[in-house]
Amino acid sequence: MATQRLFSAPRPGADLLIRGGHVLDPRAGLDEPRDILIRDGRIAELGTPDGLPADDGVEVVDAAGWHVFPGFVDPHVHLRTPGQEYKEDIDTGTAAAAAGGYCAIVAMPNTAPTVDSAAVLGALIERAEHEARVPVGFLASVTRGLRGEELTEMAELRERGAIGFTDDGKPVVSAGMLRKALQYQRLCGGIIALHEEDPALSQHGVMHEGAVSARLGLAGIPSLSESTMIARDAALARYEEARVHFQHLSAVESVEALAAAKEAGARVSGEASPHHLILTDNAVRTLDTRFKMNPPLRAERDRRALIDGLRSGVIECVATDHAPHAVHEKEVPFEQAPMGVTGLETAFAALYTELVLPGELPLATLVERMTAGAELYGLPAPRIAVGRHAGLCLVDLDGRFTVGEGGYVSRSSNCAFHDRTLQGQVLLTVAAGAVAYRRPMLVRGEERVG
Amino acid sequence: MSVQMPRHLISIDDLDRAGIERVLDRAESFAEISGREIKKVPALRGRTVVNLFYEASTRTSSSFELAAKRLSADVVNVKSTGSSIEKGESLKDTVRTLSAYDPAAIVIRSPHAGAAQLVAGWTDAAVINAGDGKHEHPTQALLDVFTLRRRFGSLDGLKIWIVGDVTHSRVARSNVLAFTRMGAEVTLCGPPTLIPREIETLGCTATPTLDRLSEADVVYVLRMQHERMTDSFVPSLREYAAQYQINSRRLRPDQLVMHPGPVNRGVELSAATIDSPQALIGDQVKAGVAVRMAVLYELLVGSPVLAAVA
């Protein structure tokens, strides 16, 4: 039997009839209004709008005018558990994911302690099996304690359920150490995801190196600190025929390095985050710590390159790098604030508002890129097809909301889109066959309230 | 007067040219007071000014204290050593605590960019930035403009070179903004390791050598901090001095020299130049009190709205 790699609390399978919503699932080739009947968590039937009967015990949702997408998959989330539950925990983090339309997320191992042993991973999986509202997968660290000195017991971690490995938050500085991990991947499998940064170049930088850092007198992180490491590690991956994923690309040079590596035949992929696709270092002029993250927001030309990369597929997927921090940690001068912003609740709406509506990215491409993390990480891709466990979200593309106005589902509020008005409201999320999120006061039977 | 003063002075960008001129005009009248035997006016009697200093400072802290006292304000000085800041109290809690005394102004010096702006969000007091990290030091820029205006009448068309470690200098940033706003042409010169990329976007030019130093009317020399050697920004103080020291060999007698202090004698400036009549360093220090009196006065009394209440 295949090792289980996604974990969530058991929940009753949904019995739902989603009536007349516009179903857009690029993988299933669907782009038209459909009735979707879900029985006991599985998609039982797809029918023409208003064509399926409302059986007893089935809740009917009148979805005319709304869209149904396959549930999103986020390959890059910090759930802060174990050790920093005051920022986020599995319950609040997966609730935030569900509120953003996600039906699966992947948690990073840079916790306290680090997820670097089967014991820590096992305990985490047990908690997920009690608390997780949407399925969660885990990456373990490449090196013990993220110190970059010794490999973790990668094979045992894989057997216990790790999807793959990353030292995210830090680069694997030593090329020799990374090479050994890539070689070991042949034994144990599992993707190796890399946070790319040459600390000799990024040093004590707190934002992108450019005109804005020059003006503010803040130490800069040059784009090269990322792109030179991508080039190095792509070469290693090619030599070792390893499978490598580059996390949170931020710079034009990085997109070029990824494209060149693919051209050369390396088995590499990449992700980009909503904040890097939408914001630039210009936002940092406010010195608002909600704009501090690593890698940093870069210049407009970098942002353009990321959008182009996402559109063309050089960058395969969107990842939020959801990184919660407590208010008191962010309420300090910019240089002292920790790196990271939250993003699960706003990713789709932010990208729909800022990229799809202005015509930068087709809606179908956005939906594909927000779900593609599954295939990249060897997880089942959500699909709206008969017989599958339902993993989908219902979205009102006309629904507008101001970010943070009613608070956040996440335990933290360090969202880079705070106070922005966005369009594209998630109304309902079904994950692993169960209702994981329902927008308060909105969907009740055939009534639309609010 | 029709010029609107900002509520706080966080950045030189808070003042347009007319605003700078208004502060400088006010400083002229306070400079006159500083020449009297009784150097005190009752403008801020009964009001409180808090000086909150998270970094060592001689000139800035003493001149702010003196400025507030000469305006008859009650002054509270809080330094990071010997206060609850040492016990780990956050900036926010410290500011909230001090705000309970209902100060009219909080003067803040911090090693971190943006600290003054944060403080402004946590208090009803007017906030004056006395230096935030490597970001800005607006009152230094104002007193430097004041010093030059007294000497030249106007900064229009004046060619000013700022020489040294620009990367780590808040003085350089505020001064580029203030000098250019007042009509001067600014050139930055220093080791390429200590000139930030894209610094020209501030509206100045940058050059790695002193070759064209003869163009300058004024040479504004920055302090070269010793710790820059350990970070390998420059190989040695000896090499730095050889390439960038401002001295009589490199200067014409009619070129004026400024420095924000404290000076490293024999490093960025030769001892002879510091002590020469070309140096305006003493004038700068003297201007500090009058200009800071003017800033306090304009923020707390000068604005029409507040004047009506006072």
Interface residues (C-beta under 8 A of the other chain):
Chain A: E209 G210 A211 S213 A214 R215 L216 G217 L218 G220 L287 H328 E331 V332 P333 F334 E335 Q336
Chain B: S90 L91 K92 S110 H112 A113 G114 A115 Q117 L118 D132 G133 K134 H135 E136 H168 S169 R170 R173 P196 R197 E198 I199 T201 L202
